[in-house]
Amino acid sequence: MTRLTGGTVVITGASSGIGRAAAEAFAARGARVVLAARRAQVLDDLAQDLRAAGAEVIAVPTDVTDPEAVEALAAAALRRFGGIDVWINNAGTGVFGPLLDAPLDLHRQTIAVNLLGAMHGAYAVLPHFLDRGRGTLINTVSMGGWAPTPFAAAYTASKFGLRGFSASLRQELARHRHIHICGVFPAIVDTPGLEHGANVTGKRLNPGHLFYAPEAVAEAFIRLVHHPRDEVAVGWPARLAQVGYALAPYPTEHLMGFGFRRALDRADPGPRTLGALREPVPQGTSADGGLRAAKGVPSAGTLSVGLAAAAACVALLVGVAAIRRRD
């Protein structure tokens, strides 16, 4: 178990979404936080907010596709705080649409951020973990690392690869009992991620109504630091995807393909966008993406708890009725 108060946590992709929620969560628990992302001003603003709340924070503008920049990130954390306890590879992106409809460089960038960026992070921090004999590396994977996401071939490739990389690295370091390699697999999370990803479908994306809060993923990170586990799902759809694809891969694949094709066929026309793949964009700087507010729905975690409670009440009433009939 790593102590949070006074521990040092490096978070990539910290300027918005899950990364920003994680920075706020770790800072609130007394951790020293190192913020990394491409948008320097956004990082500086977040750092100021966290310092105003009493946290120790530094911001290090970093492009995770550049291994030298990631090495410089690790060096900056060590210079400022003397050690790194937790490293979270959280930067991520994607291209949605048919493979051939997007320029090849967007697919390459998706792989570079999601997979190579995490490898760069591991390469930068693991020597330090090995010297100290302890440390926790957390990779934000996605339910797309358990089951393929249609019309997101490069994203799926990167996430399948990231899961495999994490598993391989975990076994490589198995003799180091206090070094942990953890994977987090969120379902759909309400973040600015849709704004930052590329959409070449010419349709408006509608990811449904079941969104988890970015804070739920941040809390999963916190739990992993206290109680490391190999793989953790955030949200039952992620676990369902894992089980479905493991037990019945072909039916699951075909069902998901049918669902995505049908959704796209029925979607309204929309602009083709490159998102933030080629260069950072100014929009989308909060943890929350505004999807729940726009649709007027609660977070999926809250909704799931409510449905579970309702199901329990129904089961109780049915049981009571059955007992009364017997009496």
Residue frames as qw, qx, qy, qz and C-alpha x, y, z in Angstrom:
[[0.000, 0.887, 0.462, 0.000, 0.00, 0.00, 0.00],
 [0.402, 0.300, 0.000, 0.865, 1.31, 3.45, -0.96],
 [0.164, -0.619, -0.474, 0.604, 0.67, 6.31, 1.42],
 [0.298, 0.767, 0.414, 0.389, -1.18, 9.15, -0.31],
 [0.226, -0.973, -0.026, 0.044, -0.38, 12.00, 2.09],
 [0.302, -0.778, 0.465, 0.296, 3.02, 13.28, 1.05],
 [0.685, 0.064, 0.643, 0.335, 3.32, 10.79, -1.80],
 [0.107, 0.517, -0.348, -0.774, 4.03, 11.96, -5.34],
 [0.619, 0.424, 0.661, -0.037, 1.66, 11.18, -8.21],
 [0.016, -0.323, 0.486, 0.812, 2.39, 11.89, -11.88],
 [0.528, 0.517, 0.630, -0.238, -0.71, 12.11, -14.12],
 [0.131, -0.087, 0.558, 0.815, -0.60, 12.42, -17.90],
 [0.154, -0.473, -0.672, -0.548, -3.60, 13.76, -19.75],
 [0.265, -0.418, -0.630, 0.598, -4.26, 15.92, -16.70],
 [0.015, 0.011, -0.081, -0.997, -5.70, 19.00, -18.41],
 [0.601, -0.046, -0.092, -0.793, -9.26, 17.67, -18.61],
 [0.809, -0.020, -0.486, -0.329, -11.53, 14.68, -18.14],
 [0.903, -0.324, -0.270, 0.080, -10.39, 11.73, -16.05],
 [0.636, 0.188, -0.289, 0.690, -6.90, 13.17, -15.62],
 [0.090, -0.508, 0.139, -0.845, -8.18, 16.42, -14.17],
 [0.759, -0.491, -0.136, -0.405, -10.58, 14.57, -11.85],
 [0.887, -0.119, -0.313, 0.317, -7.70, 12.36, -10.71],
 [0.375, 0.362, -0.273, 0.809, -5.48, 15.38, -10.02],
 [0.390, -0.538, 0.066, -0.744, -8.19, 16.93, -7.88],
 [0.889, -0.357, -0.218, -0.186, -8.83, 13.65, -6.03],
 [0.803, 0.010, -0.326, 0.500, -5.18, 12.98, -5.22],
 [0.171, 0.444, -0.218, 0.852, -4.53, 16.59, -4.23],
 [0.574, -0.553, -0.059, -0.602, -7.55, 16.54, -1.89],
 [0.930, -0.326, -0.166, 0.021, -5.97, 13.55, -0.11],
 [0.464, -0.820, 0.283, 0.179, -2.66, 15.26, 0.50],
 [0.831, 0.109, 0.326, 0.437, -0.65, 13.87, -2.39],
 [0.088, -0.651, 0.309, 0.687, 1.91, 15.95, -4.25],
 [0.705, 0.531, 0.468, -0.046, 0.74, 16.07, -7.85],
 [0.212, -0.377, 0.518, 0.738, 2.66, 16.42, -11.10],
 [0.592, 0.620, 0.356, -0.371, 0.38, 17.51, -13.95],
 [0.267, -0.275, 0.667, 0.639, 1.26, 16.61, -17.54],
 [0.546, 0.645, 0.533, -0.038, -0.50, 17.41, -20.83],
 [0.522, 0.341, 0.305, 0.720, 0.19, 19.45, -23.95],
 [0.030, -0.828, -0.280, -0.485, -1.80, 22.57, -22.98],
 [0.454, 0.091, -0.452, 0.762, 0.57, 24.58, -20.79],
 [0.205, -0.315, 0.121, -0.919, -1.85, 27.35, -19.86],
 [0.761, -0.344, -0.328, -0.441, -4.61, 24.93, -18.91],
 [0.771, -0.127, -0.517, 0.351, -2.16, 23.02, -16.70],
 [0.246, 0.192, -0.346, 0.884, -0.96, 26.25, -15.06],
 [0.458, -0.374, -0.064, -0.804, -4.54, 27.30, -14.29],
 [0.850, -0.299, -0.402, -0.160, -5.31, 23.91, -12.76],
 [0.638, 0.026, -0.488, 0.595, -2.10, 23.99, -10.74],
 [0.030, -0.311, 0.229, -0.922, -3.03, 27.40, -9.34],
 [0.681, -0.378, -0.205, -0.593, -6.48, 26.14, -8.34],
 [0.866, -0.202, -0.442, 0.114, -5.01, 23.13, -6.56],
 [0.448, 0.150, -0.418, 0.776, -2.36, 25.23, -4.80],
 [0.287, -0.414, 0.058, -0.862, -5.06, 27.62, -3.62],
 [0.835, -0.359, -0.213, -0.358, -6.67, 24.60, -1.94],
 [0.560, -0.686, 0.448, -0.120, -3.40, 23.78, -0.17],
 [0.968, 0.111, 0.184, 0.130, -1.89, 21.16, -2.49],
 [0.296, -0.617, 0.533, 0.498, 1.73, 20.86, -3.65],
 [0.746, 0.533, 0.398, 0.005, 1.60, 20.80, -7.45],
 [0.144, -0.515, 0.461, 0.708, 3.82, 21.34, -10.45],
 [0.727, 0.596, 0.235, -0.248, 2.76, 21.52, -14.09],
 [0.355, -0.414, 0.660, 0.517, 5.01, 20.08, -16.77],
 [0.665, 0.546, -0.077, -0.504, 3.77, 20.54, -20.37],
 [0.370, -0.298, 0.861, 0.184, 4.36, 17.17, -22.02],
 [0.736, 0.332, -0.311, -0.501, 3.57, 15.44, -25.30],
 [0.757, -0.305, 0.565, -0.120, 3.54, 11.76, -24.37],
 [0.887, 0.450, 0.091, 0.046, 4.35, 10.74, -27.94],
 [0.366, 0.771, -0.418, 0.312, 7.83, 12.25, -27.43],
 [0.857, -0.265, -0.376, 0.232, 9.92, 9.87, -25.26],
 [0.445, 0.194, -0.296, 0.823, 12.42, 12.62, -24.41],
 [0.305, -0.493, -0.002, -0.815, 9.60, 14.84, -23.16],
 [0.830, -0.430, -0.268, -0.234, 8.32, 12.01, -20.95],
 [0.749, -0.041, -0.365, 0.551, 11.84, 11.44, -19.58],
 [0.132, 0.355, -0.175, 0.909, 11.96, 15.17, -18.83],
 [0.597, -0.526, -0.191, -0.574, 8.60, 14.86, -17.03],
 [0.871, -0.326, -0.334, 0.152, 9.98, 12.15, -14.75],
 [0.564, 0.137, -0.268, 0.769, 13.14, 14.19, -14.14],
 [0.145, -0.506, 0.018, -0.850, 11.10, 17.28, -13.22],
 [0.758, -0.516, -0.239, -0.321, 9.04, 15.27, -10.72],
 [0.842, -0.179, -0.305, 0.408, 12.19, 13.85, -9.13],
 [0.343, 0.323, -0.181, 0.863, 13.87, 17.26, -8.93],
 [0.326, -0.525, -0.025, -0.786, 10.87, 18.87, -7.27],
 [0.775, -0.437, 0.046, -0.454, 9.69, 16.12, -4.95],
 [0.206, -0.581, 0.776, -0.136, 12.60, 13.68, -4.67],
 [0.235, -0.010, 0.972, 0.008, 10.62, 10.60, -5.62],
 [0.554, 0.021, -0.372, -0.745, 7.64, 9.22, -7.54],
 [0.406, -0.060, 0.824, -0.391, 5.18, 6.87, -5.86],
 [0.565, 0.482, 0.654, -0.143, 2.44, 6.61, -8.48],
 [0.016, 0.297, -0.494, -0.817, 2.55, 7.14, -12.25],
 [0.547, 0.483, 0.612, -0.305, -0.76, 7.24, -14.13],
 [0.126, -0.071, 0.647, 0.749, -0.63, 6.84, -17.92],
 [0.302, 0.560, 0.641, -0.430, -3.94, 8.49, -18.66],
 [0.215, 0.511, -0.293, -0.779, -3.46, 10.48, -21.89],
 [0.446, 0.235, 0.853, 0.135, -5.71, 9.09, -24.59],
 [0.345, 0.446, -0.174, -0.807, -7.40, 9.88, -27.88],
 [0.529, 0.208, 0.820, 0.064, -9.16, 8.20, -30.79],
 [0.228, 0.196, -0.473, -0.828, -10.54, 8.35, -34.32],
 [0.512, 0.299, 0.728, -0.345, -14.16, 7.37, -34.86],
 [0.604, 0.600, -0.097, -0.515, -15.28, 6.32, -38.30],
 [0.953, 0.286, 0.071, 0.064, -14.38, 3.90, -41.10],
 [0.714, -0.381, 0.249, 0.531, -10.65, 3.20, -41.25],
 [0.523, 0.242, 0.419, 0.702, -10.18, 4.51, -44.80],
 [0.033, 0.883, 0.364, 0.295, -12.15, 7.71, -44.20],
 [0.402, -0.896, 0.093, 0.165, -9.50, 9.14, -41.87],
 [0.414, 0.770, -0.469, 0.125, -5.98, 10.19, -42.89],
 [0.856, -0.006, -0.466, 0.225, -3.44, 7.57, -41.86],
 [0.277, 0.378, -0.472, 0.747, -1.58, 10.01, -39.62],
 [0.545, -0.447, 0.147, -0.694, -4.63, 10.22, -37.31],
 [0.957, -0.162, -0.215, -0.109, -4.57, 6.45, -36.80],
 [0.687, 0.251, -0.422, 0.536, -0.83, 6.56, -36.18],
 [0.067, -0.493, 0.332, -0.801, -1.30, 9.37, -33.65],
 [0.791, -0.393, -0.041, -0.467, -3.94, 7.34, -31.82],
 [0.931, -0.036, -0.292, 0.217, -1.48, 4.46, -31.43],
 [0.446, 0.419, -0.352, 0.708, 1.29, 6.87, -30.48],
 [0.318, -0.521, 0.253, -0.751, -0.72, 8.49, -27.68],
 [0.840, -0.327, 0.009, -0.433, -2.60, 5.50, -26.28],
 [0.985, -0.064, -0.082, 0.141, 0.02, 2.77, -26.52],
 [0.656, 0.352, -0.228, 0.627, 3.44, 4.29, -27.13],
 [0.163, -0.713, 0.174, -0.660, 2.69, 7.12, -24.69],
 [0.826, -0.505, 0.096, -0.230, 2.10, 4.56, -21.95],
 [0.923, 0.078, -0.098, 0.363, 5.25, 2.69, -22.92],
 [0.334, 0.608, -0.215, 0.687, 7.21, 5.94, -22.74],
 [0.484, -0.688, 0.164, -0.515, 5.79, 6.54, -19.27],
 [0.957, -0.289, 0.023, 0.019, 6.74, 3.07, -18.10],
 [0.781, 0.323, -0.141, 0.516, 10.23, 3.41, -19.55],
 [0.091, 0.694, -0.209, 0.683, 10.71, 6.72, -17.74],
 [0.535, -0.613, 0.246, -0.527, 9.46, 5.72, -14.28],
 [0.971, -0.148, -0.181, -0.048, 10.34, 2.03, -13.90],
 [0.613, 0.336, -0.457, 0.551, 14.08, 2.59, -13.31],
 [0.179, -0.486, 0.367, -0.773, 13.13, 4.78, -10.35],
 [0.847, -0.297, 0.006, -0.441, 10.63, 2.21, -9.05],
 [0.921, 0.088, -0.334, 0.178, 13.27, -0.52, -9.32],
 [0.336, 0.448, -0.469, 0.683, 15.85, 1.58, -7.48],
 [0.385, -0.397, 0.351, -0.756, 13.39, 2.23, -4.65],
 [0.069, -0.024, -0.992, 0.107, 11.88, -1.24, -4.72],
 [0.168, 0.548, 0.737, -0.358, 8.33, 0.09, -4.84],
 [0.159, 0.274, -0.210, -0.925, 5.86, 2.05, -6.93],
 [0.492, 0.458, 0.712, -0.204, 2.50, 1.83, -8.67],
 [0.033, 0.177, -0.528, -0.830, 2.04, 2.22, -12.42],
 [0.455, 0.480, 0.647, -0.380, -1.58, 2.63, -13.52],
 [0.062, -0.019, 0.632, 0.773, -2.63, 2.45, -17.17],
 [0.519, 0.391, 0.331, -0.684, -6.03, 3.83, -18.18],
 [0.247, 0.028, 0.875, 0.415, -7.12, 1.22, -20.71],
 [0.504, 0.147, -0.131, -0.841, -10.89, 1.25, -21.49],
 [0.771, 0.143, 0.548, -0.293, -13.62, -1.29, -22.01],
 [0.679, 0.673, -0.205, -0.210, -12.28, -1.14, -25.57],
 [0.078, 0.587, -0.803, 0.058, -9.32, -3.15, -24.30],
 [0.471, -0.037, 0.836, -0.279, -11.65, -6.05, -23.47],
 [0.554, 0.505, 0.661, 0.023, -13.94, -6.00, -26.52],
 [0.351, 0.105, 0.401, 0.840, -13.45, -4.38, -29.95],
 [0.195, 0.654, 0.309, -0.662, -15.10, -1.04, -30.64],
 [0.556, 0.496, 0.557, 0.367, -16.48, -0.95, -34.21],
 [0.284, 0.868, 0.168, 0.371, -15.52, 2.08, -36.32],
 [0.267, -0.900, 0.329, -0.098, -12.59, 2.74, -33.98],
 [0.951, 0.180, -0.200, 0.152, -9.99, 0.32, -35.33],
 [0.438, 0.519, -0.436, 0.591, -6.87, 2.22, -34.28],
 [0.430, -0.552, 0.337, -0.630, -8.34, 2.96, -30.85],
 [0.957, -0.187, 0.047, -0.219, -9.20, -0.70, -30.35],
 [0.824, 0.333, -0.315, 0.334, -5.74, -1.77, -31.53],
 [0.144, 0.593, -0.444, 0.656, -4.10, 0.64, -29.09],
 [0.599, -0.462, 0.319, -0.571, -6.23, -0.47, -26.15],
 [0.995, -0.013, -0.087, -0.037, -5.86, -4.21, -26.87],
 [0.653, 0.450, -0.373, 0.482, -2.14, -3.51, -27.10],
 [0.136, -0.615, 0.405, -0.663, -2.11, -1.54, -23.86],
 [0.855, -0.352, 0.159, -0.347, -3.83, -4.35, -22.01],
 [0.955, 0.157, -0.160, 0.192, -1.29, -6.83, -23.38],
 [0.371, 0.600, -0.382, 0.597, 1.62, -4.52, -22.57],
 [0.451, -0.590, 0.336, -0.579, 0.37, -4.13, -18.99],
 [0.962, -0.192, 0.074, -0.176, -0.06, -7.89, -18.53],
 [0.834, 0.342, -0.253, 0.352, 3.36, -8.68, -19.95],
 [0.153, 0.633, -0.394, 0.649, 5.06, -6.03, -17.85],
 [0.685, -0.521, 0.197, -0.469, 3.23, -7.25, -14.76],
 [0.995, -0.090, -0.001, 0.051, 4.68, -10.73, -15.13],
 [0.613, 0.533, -0.288, 0.507, 8.12, -9.37, -15.97],
 [0.020, -0.554, 0.424, -0.716, 8.13, -7.57, -12.63],
 [0.780, -0.414, -0.365, -0.296, 6.34, -10.28, -10.63],
 [0.739, -0.126, -0.464, 0.473, 9.36, -10.88, -8.38],
 [0.133, 0.198, -0.248, 0.939, 9.26, -7.24, -7.28],
 [0.180, -0.507, -0.830, 0.146, 6.46, -7.59, -4.73],
 [0.088, -0.687, -0.368, 0.620, 6.05, -3.87, -4.10],
 [0.082, 0.295, -0.399, -0.864, 5.96, -2.72, -7.72],
 [0.455, 0.439, 0.730, -0.258, 2.44, -2.89, -9.13],
 [0.054, 0.068, -0.559, -0.825, 1.21, -2.66, -12.74],
 [0.302, 0.442, 0.718, -0.445, -2.52, -1.95, -12.78],
 [0.008, 0.190, 0.603, 0.774, -5.04, -1.53, -15.59],
 [0.277, 0.403, 0.513, -0.705, -8.28, 0.45, -15.30],
 [0.081, 0.232, 0.798, 0.551, -11.08, -0.29, -17.76],
 [0.265, 0.332, 0.363, -0.829, -13.79, 2.41, -17.68],
 [0.364, 0.597, 0.703, 0.130, -17.11, 2.20, -19.50],
 [0.241, 0.656, 0.274, 0.661, -18.31, 5.39, -21.22],
 [0.393, -0.484, -0.369, 0.689, -17.28, 8.38, -19.11],
 [0.143, 0.932, 0.321, 0.091, -18.70, 11.91, -19.30],
 [0.488, -0.507, 0.168, 0.691, -15.58, 13.86, -20.30],
 [0.331, 0.778, -0.150, -0.513, -14.57, 16.25, -23.11],
 [0.506, -0.228, 0.759, 0.340, -13.08, 13.20, -24.87],
 [0.551, 0.575, 0.592, 0.125, -15.60, 13.32, -27.73],
 [0.183, 0.970, -0.015, -0.159, -14.53, 16.91, -28.46],
 [0.240, -0.748, 0.564, 0.254, -10.87, 15.97, -28.42],
 [0.599, 0.003, 0.762, 0.246, -11.15, 12.85, -30.57],
 [0.156, 0.244, -0.527, -0.799, -11.53, 12.87, -34.35],
 [0.568, 0.382, 0.654, -0.323, -14.88, 12.08, -35.96],
 [0.029, 0.303, -0.612, -0.730, -14.78, 11.32, -39.69],
 [0.270, 0.348, 0.898, -0.017, -18.25, 9.77, -39.98],
 [0.116, -0.217, -0.363, -0.899, -20.07, 12.94, -41.03],
 [0.526, -0.559, -0.576, -0.280, -22.61, 12.10, -38.32],
 [0.295, -0.645, 0.349, -0.613, -23.27, 13.47, -34.85],
 [0.421, 0.071, -0.874, 0.232, -22.11, 10.94, -32.28],
 [0.621, -0.468, 0.041, -0.628, -24.70, 9.90, -29.74],
 [0.284, 0.279, -0.883, 0.247, -23.15, 7.62, -27.10],
 [0.495, -0.419, -0.756, -0.083, -26.49, 6.94, -25.42],
 [0.398, -0.753, -0.038, -0.523, -27.53, 7.83, -21.90],
 [0.881, -0.444, -0.106, 0.128, -25.30, 5.70, -19.67],
 [0.398, 0.702, -0.325, 0.492, -22.34, 7.85, -18.63],
 [0.729, -0.450, -0.337, 0.389, -20.04, 7.37, -15.66],
 [0.124, -0.990, 0.065, -0.005, -18.60, 10.38, -13.87],
 [0.563, 0.594, -0.453, 0.352, -14.86, 11.03, -14.31],
 [0.328, -0.613, 0.521, -0.495, -14.66, 11.15, -10.51],
 [0.951, -0.136, 0.172, -0.218, -15.65, 7.47, -10.43],
 [0.845, 0.392, -0.225, 0.286, -12.51, 6.60, -12.40],
 [0.105, 0.694, -0.451, 0.551, -10.41, 8.85, -10.16],
 [0.675, -0.470, 0.385, -0.419, -11.70, 6.98, -7.13],
 [0.993, 0.115, -0.024, 0.030, -10.73, 3.71, -8.81],
 [0.525, 0.597, -0.395, 0.461, -7.18, 5.08, -9.07],
 [0.306, -0.632, 0.446, -0.555, -7.23, 5.96, -5.38],
 [0.910, -0.234, 0.218, -0.264, -8.39, 2.46, -4.44],
 [0.900, 0.337, -0.192, 0.197, -5.66, 0.89, -6.57],
 [0.216, 0.670, -0.486, 0.518, -2.99, 2.87, -4.77],
 [0.542, -0.464, 0.489, -0.502, -4.28, 1.56, -1.44],
 [0.750, -0.042, 0.648, -0.127, -5.07, -1.96, -2.66],
 [0.197, 0.496, -0.617, -0.578, -3.35, -2.75, -6.00],
 [0.769, 0.235, 0.574, -0.154, -5.12, -5.12, -8.40],
 [0.455, -0.027, 0.648, 0.610, -4.22, -6.28, -11.88],
 [0.049, -0.278, -0.553, -0.784, -7.35, -5.13, -13.72],
 [0.088, 0.425, 0.625, -0.649, -10.31, -3.09, -12.50],
 [0.079, 0.534, 0.638, 0.549, -13.54, -2.22, -14.31],
 [0.091, 0.249, 0.320, -0.910, -15.36, 1.05, -13.77],
 [0.586, 0.246, -0.039, -0.771, -18.99, 0.38, -14.60],
 [0.717, 0.051, 0.678, -0.151, -20.89, -2.81, -15.29],
 [0.738, 0.645, -0.006, -0.197, -20.92, -2.30, -19.11],
 [0.197, 0.722, -0.663, -0.011, -17.13, -2.66, -19.06],
 [0.405, -0.259, 0.857, -0.187, -17.32, -5.91, -17.11],
 [0.768, 0.387, 0.411, -0.302, -20.13, -7.12, -19.38],
 [0.561, 0.741, -0.325, -0.174, -17.95, -6.44, -22.42],
 [0.060, -0.568, 0.817, -0.076, -15.11, -8.42, -20.85],
 [0.556, -0.016, 0.793, -0.251, -17.24, -11.43, -19.98],
 [0.733, 0.549, 0.219, -0.338, -19.19, -11.38, -23.25],
 [0.502, 0.729, -0.444, -0.142, -16.12, -11.24, -25.46],
 [0.157, -0.473, 0.858, -0.128, -14.27, -13.84, -23.37],
 [0.549, 0.086, 0.790, -0.259, -17.13, -16.37, -23.41],
 [0.588, 0.567, 0.573, 0.068, -18.70, -15.66, -26.80],
 [0.266, -0.442, 0.244, 0.822, -16.36, -13.52, -28.89],
 [0.113, 0.167, 0.674, 0.710, -18.02, -13.89, -32.27],
 [0.116, -0.724, -0.664, -0.149, -21.62, -13.23, -31.16],
 [0.302, -0.755, -0.212, 0.542, -20.42, -10.28, -29.07],
 [0.275, -0.266, 0.398, 0.834, -18.40, -8.87, -31.95],
 [0.040, 0.358, 0.713, 0.601, -21.28, -9.20, -34.41],
 [0.199, -0.777, -0.589, 0.100, -23.81, -7.77, -31.95],
 [0.281, -0.671, -0.033, 0.686, -21.63, -4.72, -31.31],
 [0.212, -0.068, 0.552, 0.804, -21.03, -4.27, -35.03],
 [0.032, -0.577, -0.733, -0.360, -24.75, -4.41, -35.77],
 [0.253, -0.803, -0.432, 0.324, -25.50, -1.92, -32.98],
 [0.274, -0.534, 0.163, 0.783, -22.88, 0.60, -34.11],
 [0.150, 0.132, 0.659, 0.725, -23.84, 0.33, -37.80],
 [0.101, -0.689, -0.696, -0.176, -27.50, 0.84, -36.97],
 [0.280, -0.767, -0.260, 0.516, -26.73, 3.81, -34.71],
 [0.242, -0.342, 0.349, 0.839, -24.67, 5.47, -37.44],
 [0.084, 0.360, 0.745, 0.556, -27.33, 4.85, -40.07],
 [0.196, -0.778, -0.591, -0.084, -29.88, 6.63, -37.88],
 [0.412, -0.505, -0.174, 0.738, -27.61, 9.45, -36.67],
 [0.249, 0.934, 0.181, -0.179, -28.11, 13.07, -37.74],
 [0.661, 0.559, -0.053, 0.498, -25.59, 14.63, -40.13],
 [0.479, -0.841, 0.026, 0.250, -22.68, 16.38, -38.43],
 [0.260, 0.881, -0.393, -0.051, -19.29, 17.96, -39.15],
 [0.916, 0.104, -0.225, 0.317, -16.17, 15.94, -39.80],
 [0.251, -0.923, 0.249, -0.151, -13.59, 16.94, -37.19],
 [0.660, 0.392, -0.548, 0.332, -9.95, 16.21, -36.42],
 [0.711, -0.663, -0.226, 0.066, -10.34, 16.96, -32.73],
 [0.271, -0.896, 0.349, 0.041, -7.06, 17.47, -30.89],
 [0.957, 0.001, 0.190, 0.220, -5.08, 14.76, -32.65],
 [0.653, 0.508, 0.007, 0.561, -2.79, 16.99, -34.68],
 [0.211, 0.328, -0.311, 0.867, -2.64, 19.87, -32.23],
 [0.092, -0.366, -0.731, 0.568, -4.25, 20.88, -28.93],
 [0.106, -0.610, -0.490, -0.614, -7.62, 22.63, -29.00],
 [0.061, -0.323, 0.372, -0.868, -8.82, 25.30, -26.56],
 [0.691, -0.306, -0.088, -0.649, -12.20, 23.75, -25.74],
 [0.909, -0.188, -0.364, -0.076, -12.83, 21.04, -23.21],
 [0.260, 0.525, -0.578, 0.568, -10.84, 21.96, -20.10],
 [0.599, -0.420, 0.350, -0.586, -13.08, 20.60, -17.34],
 [0.244, -0.152, 0.952, -0.103, -13.30, 17.11, -15.88],
 [0.500, 0.446, 0.664, -0.332, -16.98, 16.92, -16.85],
 [0.225, 0.062, 0.650, 0.723, -17.93, 16.75, -20.51],
 [0.350, 0.201, 0.109, -0.908, -21.48, 18.03, -20.01],
 [0.318, -0.046, -0.827, -0.461, -23.10, 14.98, -21.58],
 [0.178, -0.398, -0.857, 0.275, -25.21, 14.10, -18.54],
 [0.078, 0.478, 0.293, -0.825, -26.41, 17.66, -18.16],
 [0.260, 0.227, -0.470, -0.812, -27.29, 17.92, -21.84],
 [0.422, -0.140, -0.828, -0.342, -29.33, 14.72, -21.72],
 [0.540, -0.449, 0.147, -0.697, -30.74, 15.34, -18.25],
 [0.902, -0.130, -0.410, -0.044, -29.55, 12.00, -16.85],
 [0.574, -0.749, 0.329, -0.043, -27.75, 11.11, -13.61],
 [0.086, 0.592, -0.796, -0.098, -24.37, 9.42, -13.64],
 [0.751, 0.058, -0.604, -0.262, -24.52, 5.73, -14.49],
 [0.310, 0.101, -0.808, 0.491, -23.11, 4.89, -11.08],
 [0.319, 0.033, 0.438, -0.840, -26.00, 6.64, -9.35],
 [0.710, 0.128, -0.256, -0.643, -28.48, 5.13, -11.79],
 [0.606, 0.135, -0.784, -0.005, -27.07, 1.63, -11.27],
 [0.060, 0.023, -0.763, 0.643, -27.33, 1.95, -7.50],
 [0.501, 0.100, 0.204, -0.835, -30.93, 3.12, -7.85],
 [0.737, 0.156, -0.481, -0.449, -31.82, 0.24, -10.16],
 [0.441, 0.113, -0.853, 0.254, -30.15, -2.25, -7.84],
 [0.155, 0.025, 0.620, -0.769, -32.06, -0.84, -4.88],
 [0.644, 0.135, -0.057, -0.750, -35.32, -0.99, -6.83],
 [0.676, 0.157, -0.692, -0.198, -34.62, -4.59, -7.85],
 [0.222, 0.068, -0.838, 0.495, -33.89, -5.48, -4.23],
 [0.388, 0.071, 0.387, -0.833, -37.17, -3.90, -3.13],
 [0.727, 0.159, -0.337, -0.577, -39.09, -5.79, -5.79],
 [0.551, 0.143, -0.818, 0.084, -37.42, -9.05, -4.74],
 [0.017, -0.029, 0.724, -0.689, -38.27, -8.34, -1.11],
 [0.562, 0.113, 0.146, -0.806, -41.92, -7.61, -1.93],
 [0.726, 0.171, -0.560, -0.360, -42.16, -10.77, -4.03],
 [0.378, 0.121, -0.855, 0.334, -40.65, -12.78, -1.18],
 [0.240, 0.027, 0.561, -0.792, -43.04, -11.30, 1.37],
 [0.680, 0.146, -0.137, -0.705, -46.00, -11.99, -0.92],
 [0.645, 0.166, -0.735, -0.126, -44.86, -15.59, -1.38],
 [0.150, 0.060, -0.821, 0.547, -44.57, -16.10, 2.39],
 [0.437, 0.088, 0.333, -0.831, -48.03, -14.67, 2.94],
 [0.720, 0.154, -0.414, -0.535, -49.49, -17.00, 0.32],
 [0.503, 0.109, -0.844, 0.153, -47.94, -19.97, 2.07],
 [0.065, 0.017, 0.677, -0.733, -49.39, -18.78, 5.39]]
